[in-house]
Amino acid sequence: MPSTFFGLTIAYSGLNAYQVALNTTANNISNVQTKGYSRQQANRSAAEALRTHTEYGTMGSGVTTDSIRQIRNQYYDTKYWYNQPFVGLYETRLNYLKQIENYFVDDASAKGFSTILNSMFNALDTLKNNSGDLNVRQQFIGSAQNLATYFNSVYAGLADIQDSANDEIKSTVMNINSIAEKVAILNKQINIIEVQGGYANELRDERALLIDELSAIVPTEVSEVAVTNSNDPDNPTGGTYYTVYIGGQLLVDTYEYETLECVAREKKVNQSDLDGLYDIKWAKTGNTFNAGASYMSGSLKALFDIRDGNNGENFSGTTEVLDAMTVKITNPSITSVEAMTMPEEGLLTINGKQYAYTGFTYETNAAGAITSYTFTLEKGFNGLDEQNRADGKLASVGVSVNSMGIPYYQAQMNQFLRSFTKAFNDILKTGEDLNGNKTDDYMFFTGTNTISGKEYMFDDKDLTTGAADQKSSNADSYYKLTAANITVTGVCIKDPTRLATTTNITAGVDGYDLIEQLAKLKSDTILYRGGTADGFLKCMIADISIDTQESKIFYQNYTNVSNTIEQQRMSISGVDEDEEGLDLIKFQNAYNLSSKMISVMAEIYDRLILQTGV
């Protein structure tokens, strides 16, 4: 039979239970605006009944609070973490594409390519009627230099964007490492609390918030498995194994975590790349973490796409091993000097292994198309077996990145400039200056050697081999001309009389037969991607607009999906002020009833003990 004061015990259990419920509700209300907070709930159950050894068998002993648990649905968390990498990918890509787009704007707010090109050909047209006027000559030369300066500035701007993306890659890697460390520390703190019978609600929220952040950077997978007692599998220990994978590779293993590091490249991948761009490796093993791979997503991949994107137009071909130090690449993907993108010194990847090369030569056929390249390796092959394994295999410089990033737009500018300036220079080389001298001793549009400061002479014959059908990468070919170094020759800038306007000056200083040929280069001569010079900007705008619009659409779509999942998640985990207000009233009433029960029982005991007969 229960104690005489058993009713007080029951009422007291109600006071305790609803005091905990009120405190939990107060905690929810105070965290209504806390990012990442999950609503908590005090879980109650009937206390274990007592046997009374009477006809009615047992008697209830009140209520007990079993736990205070966060209300969270793992299904929605997983869906959210799966979608976030795509949001991060297209958000970051869109941000950088808008920056690239600004450099190709040509409107009232900024003078772009079309305006400057038109100004140059207008000055050329003026020169046609005043070929002997030095001032008009100087005006045309100045407008041509403006065109060169435009490309110099666009290149510098794109290089700044590439540098910015490269710096952001480093800071993003540091952020990943920081998140990994924090998650490992939280895992330990959570297990310490939960092994002792508690439940680390706030710490679990903090950890989930870190995973939210990580999932926008790289594809993230999470697994939590309960630690079981091998001697008593049915009795949980309270601890868990918590693992985090990024891009399919282990980042956090409960209390241990891996770190990534940025390693500066020793060799360029593209001719116009900045020095020291970062690759990512695992700090412990040194293995490559390929954040830019096609199967990856997230903001980190977007940074690699912008920094390294070549639209899949990197150099590749079939390897033919000549000896231990040289390889010949046949069936090359790049068959013209104008389209060359590989650096003069770089890394040649053959059969999955990288070989540093110190230079290359290329051979052309009668039509001028490049038929093969021969690369000189820095260290060569390690024995005949390695040579045999490489022979006949695919070779490439860099990797194919199916995205239009900085290298792509730089390569397109280089290709246009090489085609345009070659056609321009070839016409002017056939003329005579005002003094009757041949003008084949300089190039009107040329490039400046960054080391020697000298201007390039784009000779048809290779300075090393002396052959017209075989040239080396260190020769003065149009391969040396880029948007970074294009300029108008100092010969004409210093002396406008050296500019040729006619093939025969003896017919008169006002001859303009060369000018008529040059005028056709604007809109009558196929120079670039099947179009004319004035179509260059249209091609660039088309490329960047399509890419930007695509990123904008996908970003909006994935953001909408993310918002939908977040609403579903918050419908379960979020704190609703109205609902919590109702809970306050409900638990207050329950608490008051338990208090009333104690008051009633006190009166009963007072009557029983103090007022019942002596």
Salt bridges, closest charged atoms under 4 A:
ASP77 OD2 - ARG72 NE 2.75
ASP77 OD1 - ARG569 NH1 2.85
GLU194 OE2 - ARG204 NE 2.81
ASP205 OD1 - ARG72 NH1 3.48
ASP212 OD2 - ARG569 NH2 3.14
GLU224 OE2 - ARG204 NH2 2.83
GLU224 OE2 - ARG207 NH2 3.50
ASP275 OD1 - LYS268 NZ 3.91
ASP279 OD1 - ARG265 NE 3.06
ASP305 OD2 - ARG93 NH2 2.60
ASP305 OD1 - LYS301 NZ 3.29
ASP308 OD2 - ARG265 NH2 3.13
ASP308 OD2 - ARG307 NH2 2.89
GLU344 OE1 - LYS480 NZ 2.70
GLU378 OE1 - LYS267 NZ 3.39
GLU386 OE1 - LYS353 NZ 3.29
ASP426 OD2 - LYS422 NZ 3.02
ASP426 OD1 - LYS429 NZ 3.78
ASP433 OD2 - ARG498 NE 2.83
ASP441 OD1 - ARG498 NH2 2.92
GLU516 OE2 - LYS128 NZ 3.87
ASP543 OD2 - ARG529 NH1 2.90
GLU566 OE1 - ARG569 NH2 2.96
GLU579 OE2 - ARG39 NH1 3.77
ASP583 OD1 - LYS586 NZ 3.42
